[in-house]
Amino acid sequence: MNNRISTTARKCSAILLPVLLAAACTVGPEYKKPAVTGPDQFRYQIQTSEARSFADLPWWGVFNDAALQALINEALTNNPDLTVAVARIEEARARVGQVESEGKPQVGYEATAAGEKSFIPQAGSKAKAFTYGNFEGLLTAAWELDIWGRIQHATESAKAQLLEQEDVRRGVVLILVSDVAADYFGLLALDRELAIAQESSTDYKRTLDLFTARYEGGRDSKLPVERAQAAYDSANAQIQDVNRRIGLQENAIAVLLGAYPKPAARGQALEQQTMPQTPLGATTALLQRRPEILAAEQEMISANAQIGEAVASFYPRVGLSAFLGGEGVSIANSFTGFGVWNLAATLAGPIYTGGLLEEQYNERKAYWDESVASYKEKILVAFQETSDALIAQQTLVGRRTALESQVAAQRQSVDFALERYQGGRASYFEVLEAQQELFPAEQTLAETQRDQLLAVVNLYKALGGGWYGPAGEQTEPGFLPTHTASAGG
C-alpha cells in the first residue's frame, strides 16, 4: 500500500512541478551601481615617481617603531570593539542561513497516542465498559516554490548585509590601528613636552641661583629674584600638568588595547620618528579600499533586493505540502490499522491589505534612495579627508623647517643674554625674556612634529589602509578576506 502511495505522490509531483516552475518569473529591479565620477587626481597631491599607493603598504612599513607595532598587535587581539564586530558578522552569517532555509523543503513529523475508557448503556439499564485507543504517526513536508523571487531577494539582502558587516569590521580595524598610532604619537609629544618643561625648570633654577647670588652680593635688586622664582615655579607646575596628561593618555591607549589602565611602552622618541614617502595611487582605488564606501555599496545592494522582496509580496505564494503515515484504532481489545497520505498544492495571495503592501514597497524604495545618497556622501567625505591630510602634510613641512630655525636662533639668544648679563651689559629682563620665548617655541616645534606624524596616520586612514603581510596575507587575528560586490537579481 505504501508503495502505491509513493508512486502516486511522485506522479503528482511530476505533473505539478514542471507547470509551476515553467511559470517562474523573478520580479523586482535589477541592481545597478550609481554612477559616481571622481576627480582625476587628489588635491594637493605630492608628485612622485612611485606608482604604488601608500595605502597598500603594510602598517609596520609605515610606522617603523617596534613599540608601536607591539601596541597595534595587542589592540588587534584584545580590543572589545573588534570582538563586537566579529560577533556581528557571525550574526549576519546566521541570518543568511535562516533566510535561505525558507526556500528549502521543510520536513517534520507528528505522533499522537490516546486512550479512553467509557461506559455505554445497555438494555436493562446496564452499562458496559469499552476501552478505546487511537495511534497516529505522520511524516509531513512543505515547500514554498519561490516563483516570484521573494526568498531569492531576501537572501540577496541578507548576503549583502553580511558583506556589509565584513566591511564594517575592516573599518573598525582601520580606525583602531589609526587611533592607536595617533594616541601613541600624542604620547611621544607629551614626553617631549615633559622634557622641555624639565629643561626649562633646570634653566630657570640656574637663573634663580644666579640672580639670588647677585642680590645677596648687593649687585642687584630683589626684583630679578622674584621674577626668576615665578618662572621656576611655573615650570614646575607645568611638569605636574604634563605628567597628569601623560597618565590620561596612557589610560586611553590601554582601553584601545582592551586592557586595564597601565603604562605604555615607548620606542623611538618623537624627534627620531621618520616620515614615510606617501605616494597615493589612482583616485579610483579610494572607492575600492575605503571600508565605509564598500559597506555603503553593500547597503545599496541590500536595499535594492528588499524592493524586489516587496514587489514579490504582491504576488501569490505557491507551495506544495504532503504527509504520509498511518493510523491505528483499538476498540475492545481489537486493533485496526491503515495508512494515510495527502499531497496538495497551495496558492495564497493578497486581495486587500488596507495599503500595507504598497506602503512597504514605498518604505523600501525610500530606503534605496537613502542608501544611494549615503553612498555618495561617503565618497565626498573620503576625498575631503584625503585632501585635508595632504594639505596638512604639505604645509607642515615648511612650518617645521621655520620652527627649527626659530628654536636654534632663540637658543643662541638665551646664551647671548646670559653672557651679556654676567658681563653687566644687559638687565635681568633680557635673560628672562629670552628664556620665556625659547621654551614655548620648543613646545610648538614638538607639536608640529607630532602633527606631521598624525598627518601620515590620517592619510593612511583616509586612503583606506592596507593591512597586509609581505606575501599579501591578512595579518590581524580572524581577518576576513576582501571581496568584490556583486549585483542583486
QUIUR-V308437 format. One record per backbone hydrogen bond with DSSP energy under -0.5 kcal/mol. CO is the residue of the C=O (numbers start at 0). NH is the residue of the N-H. If there is no record, write none. Layout:
BEGIN
co=CO nh=NH
co=CO nh=NH
END
This chain:
BEGIN
co=0 nh=4
co=1 nh=5
co=2 nh=6
co=3 nh=7
co=4 nh=8
co=5 nh=9
co=6 nh=10
co=7 nh=11
co=8 nh=12
co=9 nh=13
co=10 nh=14
co=11 nh=15
co=12 nh=16
co=13 nh=17
co=14 nh=18
co=15 nh=19
co=16 nh=20
co=17 nh=21
co=18 nh=22
co=19 nh=22
co=20 nh=23
co=35 nh=37
co=41 nh=44
co=44 nh=46
co=52 nh=55
co=53 nh=56
co=57 nh=60
co=57 nh=61
co=58 nh=62
co=61 nh=63
co=62 nh=64
co=64 nh=68
co=65 nh=69
co=66 nh=70
co=67 nh=71
co=68 nh=72
co=69 nh=73
co=70 nh=74
co=71 nh=75
co=72 nh=76
co=73 nh=77
co=74 nh=78
co=78 nh=82
co=79 nh=83
co=80 nh=84
co=81 nh=85
co=82 nh=86
co=83 nh=87
co=84 nh=88
co=85 nh=89
co=86 nh=90
co=87 nh=91
co=88 nh=92
co=89 nh=93
co=90 nh=94
co=91 nh=95
co=92 nh=96
co=93 nh=97
co=94 nh=98
co=95 nh=99
co=96 nh=100
co=97 nh=101
co=98 nh=101
co=99 nh=102
co=100 nh=103
co=104 nh=106
co=105 nh=141
co=107 nh=139
co=109 nh=137
co=111 nh=135
co=113 nh=133
co=115 nh=131
co=117 nh=129
co=118 nh=120
co=119 nh=127
co=121 nh=124
co=121 nh=125
co=125 nh=121
co=127 nh=119
co=129 nh=117
co=129 nh=131
co=130 nh=331
co=131 nh=115
co=132 nh=329
co=133 nh=113
co=134 nh=327
co=135 nh=111
co=136 nh=325
co=137 nh=109
co=138 nh=323
co=139 nh=107
co=140 nh=321
co=141 nh=105
co=142 nh=144
co=142 nh=319
co=143 nh=145
co=144 nh=146
co=144 nh=317
co=146 nh=24
co=147 nh=26
co=148 nh=152
co=149 nh=153
co=150 nh=154
co=151 nh=155
co=152 nh=156
co=153 nh=157
co=154 nh=158
co=155 nh=159
co=156 nh=160
co=157 nh=161
co=158 nh=162
co=159 nh=163
co=160 nh=164
co=161 nh=165
co=162 nh=166
co=163 nh=167
co=164 nh=168
co=165 nh=169
co=166 nh=170
co=167 nh=171
co=168 nh=172
co=169 nh=173
co=170 nh=174
co=171 nh=175
co=172 nh=176
co=173 nh=177
co=174 nh=178
co=175 nh=179
co=176 nh=180
co=177 nh=181
co=178 nh=182
co=179 nh=183
co=180 nh=184
co=181 nh=185
co=182 nh=186
co=183 nh=187
co=184 nh=188
co=185 nh=189
co=186 nh=190
co=187 nh=191
co=188 nh=192
co=189 nh=193
co=190 nh=194
co=191 nh=195
co=192 nh=196
co=193 nh=197
co=194 nh=198
co=195 nh=199
co=196 nh=200
co=197 nh=201
co=198 nh=202
co=199 nh=203
co=200 nh=204
co=201 nh=205
co=202 nh=206
co=203 nh=207
co=204 nh=208
co=205 nh=209
co=206 nh=210
co=207 nh=211
co=208 nh=212
co=209 nh=213
co=210 nh=214
co=211 nh=215
co=212 nh=216
co=213 nh=218
co=213 nh=219
co=214 nh=217
co=221 nh=225
co=222 nh=226
co=223 nh=227
co=224 nh=228
co=225 nh=229
co=226 nh=230
co=227 nh=231
co=228 nh=232
co=229 nh=233
co=230 nh=234
co=231 nh=235
co=232 nh=236
co=233 nh=237
co=234 nh=238
co=235 nh=239
co=236 nh=240
co=237 nh=241
co=238 nh=242
co=239 nh=243
co=240 nh=244
co=241 nh=245
co=242 nh=246
co=243 nh=247
co=244 nh=248
co=245 nh=249
co=246 nh=250
co=247 nh=251
co=248 nh=252
co=249 nh=253
co=250 nh=254
co=251 nh=255
co=252 nh=256
co=253 nh=258
co=254 nh=257
co=268 nh=271
co=268 nh=272
co=269 nh=272
co=273 nh=275
co=278 nh=53
co=281 nh=284
co=282 nh=285
co=282 nh=286
co=283 nh=286
co=283 nh=287
co=284 nh=288
co=285 nh=288
co=285 nh=289
co=289 nh=292
co=289 nh=293
co=290 nh=294
co=291 nh=295
co=292 nh=296
co=293 nh=297
co=294 nh=298
co=295 nh=299
co=296 nh=300
co=297 nh=301
co=298 nh=302
co=299 nh=303
co=300 nh=304
co=301 nh=305
co=302 nh=306
co=303 nh=307
co=304 nh=308
co=305 nh=309
co=306 nh=310
co=307 nh=311
co=308 nh=312
co=310 nh=313
co=311 nh=314
co=316 nh=347
co=317 nh=144
co=318 nh=345
co=319 nh=142
co=320 nh=343
co=321 nh=140
co=322 nh=341
co=323 nh=138
co=324 nh=339
co=325 nh=136
co=326 nh=337
co=327 nh=134
co=328 nh=330
co=328 nh=335
co=329 nh=132
co=330 nh=333
co=333 nh=330
co=335 nh=328
co=337 nh=326
co=339 nh=324
co=341 nh=322
co=343 nh=320
co=345 nh=318
co=347 nh=316
co=352 nh=355
co=354 nh=358
co=355 nh=359
co=356 nh=360
co=357 nh=361
co=358 nh=362
co=359 nh=363
co=360 nh=364
co=361 nh=365
co=362 nh=366
co=363 nh=367
co=364 nh=368
co=365 nh=369
co=366 nh=370
co=367 nh=371
co=368 nh=372
co=369 nh=373
co=370 nh=374
co=371 nh=375
co=372 nh=376
co=373 nh=377
co=374 nh=378
co=375 nh=379
co=376 nh=380
co=377 nh=381
co=378 nh=382
co=379 nh=383
co=380 nh=384
co=381 nh=385
co=382 nh=386
co=383 nh=387
co=384 nh=388
co=385 nh=389
co=386 nh=390
co=387 nh=391
co=388 nh=392
co=389 nh=393
co=390 nh=394
co=391 nh=395
co=392 nh=396
co=393 nh=397
co=394 nh=398
co=395 nh=399
co=396 nh=400
co=397 nh=401
co=398 nh=402
co=399 nh=403
co=400 nh=404
co=401 nh=405
co=402 nh=406
co=403 nh=407
co=404 nh=408
co=405 nh=409
co=406 nh=410
co=407 nh=411
co=408 nh=412
co=409 nh=413
co=410 nh=414
co=411 nh=415
co=412 nh=416
co=413 nh=417
co=414 nh=418
co=415 nh=419
co=416 nh=420
co=417 nh=421
co=418 nh=422
co=419 nh=424
co=419 nh=425
co=420 nh=423
co=426 nh=429
co=426 nh=430
co=427 nh=431
co=428 nh=432
co=429 nh=433
co=430 nh=434
co=431 nh=435
co=432 nh=436
co=433 nh=437
co=434 nh=438
co=435 nh=439
co=436 nh=440
co=437 nh=441
co=438 nh=442
co=439 nh=443
co=440 nh=444
co=441 nh=445
co=442 nh=446
co=443 nh=447
co=444 nh=448
co=445 nh=449
co=446 nh=450
co=447 nh=451
co=448 nh=452
co=449 nh=453
co=450 nh=454
co=451 nh=455
co=452 nh=456
co=453 nh=457
co=454 nh=458
co=455 nh=459
co=456 nh=460
co=457 nh=461
co=458 nh=462
co=459 nh=464
co=460 nh=463
co=465 nh=467
co=466 nh=474
co=468 nh=471
co=472 nh=468
co=475 nh=478
co=487 nh=30
END
